[in-house]
Amino acid sequence: MTGVDLVFAWLTINRGVIDSIFLRQAEIGQQLKAVNYQVNFTYAELDLLKNQFQTINCQRRVIMSSYDNQQDVWLGASVNGREVTGKEFKRLQRDLQKKGLLARKSRLPFLIATRDEYDYEVIGKEELNGETVWVVKFSPKTIDSRYLRGKGYVLAKSYDVVRIEFQPALLPFVVRRTLMMLEYGPIKGFWLPSRFWLEMEIGLKVIKDLFHLQIKVEDIYTDYRLKLN
């Protein structure tokens, strides 16, 4: 087999894997009409200059009839272990949304709605949690903060997405380090998000540090309720 034949064969495999991923997503879209689930959110922030530590915990229910149609129903929250209610609760919601931690604007890859907004490349096979997966690199065609770059792990036997590791395609200059991961788990025959995890270090230095924070965020997704077509 010549070099040209090898390239052609690999391009055929690449195209076949990518097409199969989105065929599987189309199947899921046909079977699954709506989803709602509970999110247990934890935010931890360490101020390295002030040596101060803060934690925020909140629970909310997400009602989703489509990727672009999601609603949050807030159930409760606490700051440093103290329950917050009333106006303080409302202010906390606004603060979290302002920080972008509950953003709905991100254009995730491997969705029918965003397929044409990304380039995909199969970079090989690996073993993940005892399963053979395709590793697929993705990069956005448009570079702004709504889009992501990274790689996804896709079951070779069913083409379900089981993990995505990524970071925003465009990061603020104060971000020194970031890592994000979205894990999926089997829920009533579907692979759906089970955990989101983020680690970030941000800071600004002009001669000396003006601020320097370490941030960790975790979302745990539970109590799925599925509405089938």
N, C-alpha and C positions, 0 to 999 in steps of 0.2 A: 504494500500500500504506500503510495507516494505521500509527500507532505501535503499536497493539495487535497488528496483524498481524506487525510486525517482531519484537516481543517474543516472540510465539508461535513464529515461525519460528526465532529464535535458541534458544529453549528446546528446540525439537524437535532442532536440530542438536546442542546440548549433550548431550541425553539419548542421541541416536544415537551420538555419539562415545564417551561413557562406556560405554554398553552394548557397543559393538564392542571396546573395550579388554578388557573382562572376558570377552567371548566368545573373544577370542584367547588370553587366559590359560587359559580352560577347555580350549581345543584343546591348548595346550602341556601342561597337566596330564594330558590323556588320552594324549598321545603319549610323554611323558617320565616314566618310572617312578622313576628315581633318578639322582643326579648325585654325582660326587666330583671334586675339583679341588685343585690346590696353591695356597696363598696365600703370597706373599712379602711380609712385613710390615716396614715401616720406621717407627720412631718417633724423632723428633728433638725435643729439649727445650733451650731456651736460657733460663737463669736470668739475667734482666737485672740483678738486684741483686748477685749473686755473680760475674757474668760467666763462668758455667760452661756448657759445652755437653755434652750426652750424646746418644748414639745407641744404639738397640736394633734389631737385625735378627733376625728369626726366620722359620722356614719351618714350615708345618704343612699337613697334608692334611685337607680337610673332606669328610666322608662324609654325604650328605644324602638321606634317603628321603622327607622331607616338610619343610615349613617349620618345623614344631614338633619335628622329630626330626633333629638334627644332632650329629655327633660330630667332635671334633678329634683328630688324630693328630700329635703334635709331632715334627718331624724334626731341628731344630737351632736354635741361637740364639747371638748374640754381643752383647756390650756394649762400645761404643767400639772395635769391631774385634777384641775378645778373645772367643774361643769359651768358652761356659759349659756345664758338664755337671753331672751328679749332682744334689746337693741344691740347688746354686745355680740350676740349670736349672729345677727344680721350683718354687723360690721365685720365680723370674722369671715363670713361668706364672701363679702366684697373684697376683703384683703387677699384671700386665697385666689379668687378669680383674677384680681389685678396682678398677682405674682405669676399668673399663667399656669398654676398647678392644676387647675380644673378646666383647662382650655378645651374647647371643642373645635378649634380652628385647624389643628394639625391634620395633615393629609396623609394618613397611614398608607403604606404600600400593601400590595396583595389584596386589594379590594377592587371589585368591578368598577366602582365609581372613580377610582384613581389610577387605573392601569395605564392609561395614555399619558399620565403625568410623570412616569418613572421609566428609566432604563433598567433592565434586569439582565443578569449574567450568572449562569450556573458555574460555580468555581470548583465543584467536586462533591464527593460523598464522605460522610462521617458516621460514627456511631454516637447516638445521644440517648441516654437513659435506656440502653438496650435495644434501641431501634435504629435502623438505617435511615439516614436523612440526606436529602440533597441540600447543599449549602448554596444559597442564592444571594449574590451581591446586588444591591439596588442603589441607585442614585437618581436624584430628581432632575428633570429637564429644566426646571425653574429654580433658581437659588434664592430662597427667602426663608424666613423663620417658620413658615407653615410646613415646610417639607423636611424630610429626614434622609439620612444616608446611613448605610450599614449593611447588615446581612440577615437573611432569614433562614430558618431551618424547617424543612418540609419533608414529611414522611414519604419515603420512596414508594410505599405500598398503596397509599391512599391520596397523596398530594395535599394533605391537610397541613396547614402552617402550625407549628408547635412552639416556636420561639422566634423572637425578633430582637436583635441587638442593634442599637442605633444611637445617633445623636442628631440634633437639628443641623440642617444644611448650612444655616447661617447663625452664628452664635454672637451674643454681645461681647464686646472687647473685655469686659470684666470677668468673663468666664475663663478660668485657668485650666480646669479639668472637668470632664463630664462623662458619665457612662449611664446608659439607660437600657433596660431590658423589659420585654413583655413576654410572659410565659402563658401558654395555653394548656388546658386540661380537658379530658373527655367529659362532656355533659350531655347525657341522654342522646348519645349517638353523634354529637357534634363536638368539635374542638373549639372551645371558646376561651376568652381571656380568664386566667385564674390569678395572675399576680403581675403587677407592674412595680419596677424598682428603679430608683434613680439615685446616683451619687454625684454631687457637684461641689466644686470649690470655686468660689468667686472672690475677687479682691481688686483693689485699686491702690496703686502705689505711685506717689509723686515725691521723690526723695525718700519718703518713708511711707509705710502702709497707712492708708486712710481707712480702709476696712478690709477684713479678711474673714470669710465665713466658710464653714463646711456644712453642707446640707445633704440630708438623706430623706428620701420620700419612698413610702411603700403603700401601694393599694392592694388589698386582698378582695377578690370578687367571689361572692358566695350567694346562696339561695336563688339560683336561677329559676325563672319561670318563663317557659317558652310557649309561644302561640304558633302552631303549625298551620300551614296552608292546607 
